[in-house]
Amino acid sequence: MSEYLFYAIIIILVADFGLERFLALLNIKHSKIQLPQILSDIYNPEKYNQQQDYFRTNTKFGMISSTFSFLVTLGMYAFGGFGWLDNALQLIVANETLRSLFFFGIIFIVNDIISIPFDWYDTFVIEERFGFNKVTSKIFIFDKLKGYLLTIIIGGGLLYAIMSIYNASESYFWIIAWSVVTVFSLFMSMFYSELIVPLFNKQTPLPEGELRTEIEKFAQKVDFKLKNIFVIDGSKRSTKANAYFTGFGPKKRIVLYDTLMDKMTTDEIVSVLAHEIGHYKHKHTLKNMLVSLPSTLLLFYLLGLILKSDALAQALGGSVASFHLNVLAFGIIYSPVSMLLDLATNQLSRKYEYQADNFAAKHGFGTQLISGLKKLSATSLSNLMPHPLYVFFHYSHPTLYQRIMNISNCKL
């Protein structure tokens, strides 16, 4: 049985890698087709050549880095590297829970060390070359250290809680673990901007002035109670612009990147925020959470069924079932199911984006939203012509062309 599971794991890994390479090549080829007239004003010829160069450079570099990661991962699975690590830890760590924590910790550290040169090159060579990078060596290093700290505290703490639940109650592990993860996710959704973001960025209330007045005027018009409007210093890391909505109830807040305020007019910013308010009015955040609950429950239910399987551990080179080896093997075997769920989630997300765009358009901000979206694409050197199949697999948002056509056809 373990032999069949081993081959299944290898086949899934290779198939996933092959699919990603195929989609990337399709996307590169499709990006060369002529732009529709409605998108022709986003880039001048020189800027469009720069965008094409940026897109291909990123795609090719991504293929190189992912290929290296794939070969390392495939080697670990194919030659029993994970089983060897498990056997080595058994000699020095007697407690099974601690052994699992050490196991996942070592994998995380090694994987991150391997990725650092690629992250460094991406930040200080590619992003620097195209004028996006604002990260200094100091920020890069401190971001890494803060990330390690959060992983140890949050990731390690949550992992320890899940293992403790399994050790205390194998029969009800799936429902208890699911409940804990759900509560944790809800907590992070509400307090992420207050607890995590300040570790990396400074958020300050949007000062009084024309922009705040217009935002509050629109919020009042659509009966959206809003007190928390913040500006985040995104310019300390990149010239790219963004805005987002987060939280529930009294904890909801709108966050504007300072780069967004430098590049867009007041009406364009209000239109972007109207889109974000549209998500809230349609209860998209709540709906997404409700949709995720059954899939997470399914994951924990299936995981609970196989955590005692010796065959899964043996497929990775181990001898008997262990929490960490079985979780690792399960993660690969479950990935086709996860991919199907992700496809459905992305399809739903794209539908929600259209609804949020329509909300802004129906309140008189369609033209401003289109011009704002064009500016966001231009300042990020976005690929305007992704392949439809690549969009199907990877995009949580419709393409810019699809969004413009939808807004243009929206009936007030």
Residue pairs with C-beta under 8 A, 6 or more apart in sequence:
1 311
2 310
2 311
2 312
2 314
2 315
3 315
5 311
5 312
5 314
5 315
5 329
5 333
6 77
6 315
6 316
8 333
9 77
9 315
9 316
9 329
9 332
9 333
10 74
10 77
10 78
12 332
12 333
12 335
12 336
13 70
13 73
13 74
13 77
13 332
14 74
16 335
16 339
17 66
17 67
17 70
19 393
20 66
21 63
23 387
23 389
23 390
23 393
23 394
24 59
24 62
24 63
24 390
26 387
26 389
26 390
27 59
27 383
27 386
27 387
27 390
28 55
28 56
28 59
29 387
30 385
30 386
30 387
30 390
31 52
31 55
31 56
31 383
31 385
31 386
31 387
32 52
33 385
35 42
35 48
35 384
35 385
36 401
38 401
38 404
38 405
38 408
39 374
39 384
39 400
39 401
39 404
41 374
42 374
42 377
42 378
42 384
43 51
43 378
47 378
50 130
50 381
51 381
51 382
51 383
51 384
53 130
54 126
54 130
54 381
55 381
55 383
57 126
57 129
57 130
58 126
61 118
61 121
61 122
61 126
65 115
65 118
68 114
68 118
69 114
69 115
72 114
75 81
76 82
77 316
77 332
79 317
80 316
80 317
81 317
82 316
82 317
82 318
82 325
82 328
83 313
83 314
83 316
83 317
83 318
83 319
83 325
84 317
85 103
85 106
85 107
86 99
86 103
86 313
86 316
86 317
86 318
86 322
86 324
86 325
87 318
87 319
89 99
89 102
89 103
90 99
93 99
93 102
96 322
96 323
97 160
97 163
97 164
97 167
97 323
99 322
99 324
100 159
100 163
100 322
100 323
100 324
101 156
101 159
101 160
101 163
103 324
104 159
104 324
105 152
105 156
108 151
108 155
112 144
112 148
116 144
119 140
120 140
123 133
123 135
123 140
124 133
124 135
124 137
124 140
127 133
127 135
127 238
130 381
131 239
132 238
132 239
132 240
133 237
133 238
134 235
134 236
134 237
134 238
134 239
135 143
135 236
135 237
135 238
139 236
139 237
143 200
146 199
146 200
150 196
150 199
158 180
158 181
158 184
161 180
162 177
162 180
162 181
163 323
165 173
165 176
165 177
165 180
166 173
166 177
166 304
166 307
166 323
169 176
170 304
170 307
170 308
173 300
173 304
173 307
174 297
174 300
174 301
174 303
174 304
175 297
175 300
177 300
177 304
178 296
178 297
178 300
181 296
181 300
182 293
182 296
185 289
185 292
186 289
188 196
189 246
189 247
189 248
189 285
189 289
190 247
190 248
190 249
190 251
191 247
191 251
192 246
192 247
193 203
193 230
193 246
193 247
193 253
193 255
194 251
197 203
197 232
197 255
201 232
201 233
201 234
201 236
202 232
202 233
203 230
203 231
203 232
203 233
203 255
204 230
204 231
205 228
205 229
205 230
205 231
206 212
206 215
206 229
206 230
206 231
206 256
210 266
211 261
211 266
211 269
211 270
212 229
214 266
214 267
214 270
215 226
215 229
215 254
215 269
215 270
215 273
216 226
216 229
218 270
218 273
218 274
218 277
218 363
219 225
219 226
219 277
221 363
222 274
222 277
222 281
222 363
224 277
224 280
224 281
226 252
226 254
228 247
228 252
228 253
228 254
229 253
229 254
229 256
230 253
230 254
230 255
230 256
231 255
231 256
231 257
231 258
231 261
232 255
232 256
232 257
232 258
233 258
234 240
234 241
234 242
234 257
234 258
234 259
234 260
235 257
235 258
235 259
235 262
238 259
239 259
239 379
240 257
240 259
240 379
240 380
241 257
241 259
241 260
241 262
241 263
241 264
241 375
241 376
241 379
241 380
242 257
242 259
242 260
242 376
243 254
243 255
243 256
243 257
243 260
243 269
243 272
243 273
243 276
244 254
244 255
244 276
245 252
245 253
245 254
245 255
245 276
245 277
245 279
245 280
245 285
246 252
246 253
246 255
247 253
248 285
248 286
252 280
254 273
254 276
256 269
256 273
259 379
260 269
260 272
260 376
261 269
263 375
263 379
264 272
264 372
264 375
264 376
265 368
267 365
267 368
268 368
268 369
268 371
268 372
268 375
269 372
270 365
270 368
271 360
271 365
271 366
271 368
271 369
271 372
272 369
272 372
274 359
274 360
274 363
274 365
274 369
275 356
275 357
275 359
275 360
275 369
276 356
277 359
278 355
278 356
278 357
278 358
278 359
278 360
279 285
279 352
279 356
281 359
282 352
282 355
282 356
282 359
284 352
284 355
284 356
287 352
288 345
288 348
288 349
288 352
291 345
291 348
292 345
295 341
298 337
299 334
299 338
302 330
302 334
303 327
303 330
303 334
306 312
306 326
306 330
307 321
307 323
307 326
307 327
308 321
308 326
309 321
309 326
310 319
310 320
310 321
312 321
312 325
312 326
312 329
312 330
312 333
313 319
313 320
313 321
313 322
313 325
313 326
313 329
315 329
316 325
316 328
316 329
318 325
343 392
343 393
345 396
346 392
346 393
346 394
346 395
346 396
349 396
349 397
350 395
350 396
350 397
350 398
353 396
353 397
353 398
353 403
354 398
354 403
354 406
357 369
357 403
357 406
357 407
357 410
358 406
358 407
358 410
360 366
360 369
360 407
361 369
361 407
361 410
361 412
362 410
362 412
364 412
366 407
366 408
366 410
369 407
370 404
370 407
370 408
373 400
373 403
373 404
374 400
374 404
376 382
377 384
377 400
382 400
384 399
384 400
384 401
385 399
385 401
386 395
386 399
391 398
391 399
397 403
398 406
